[in-house]
Amino acid sequence: RHDPTPMDIRVSEWLRARNLYDVVIAVKADKLSKTRQQQQRHNIMTALELEASFPIIVCSSRSRLGREEIWYHINTHIEEEISTDTIH
């Protein structure tokens, strides 16, 4: 619902510098209209200096919006770690 804070920006920079950055999860989406969700997505991309293709998941625990997409990202990373570990 809010633009990224200075701390959010610092954490984003820290993660990116270490290649640990994969997805942004924007919470409390149920409090925003669809139009406002899109505007907020753009504000996040701009503030965190993300490319347009960077995944930003808009989610809400109340409506469960974004839940499946979050699980998809978690499972994808687990599978990648498992396949990387078996290769080494």
Salt bridges, closest charged atoms under 4 A:
ASP22 OD2 - HIS73 ND1 3.49
ASP22 OD2 - HIS77 NE2 2.57
ASP30 OD2 - ARG62 NH1 3.59
GLU80 OE1 - HIS77 ND1 3.81
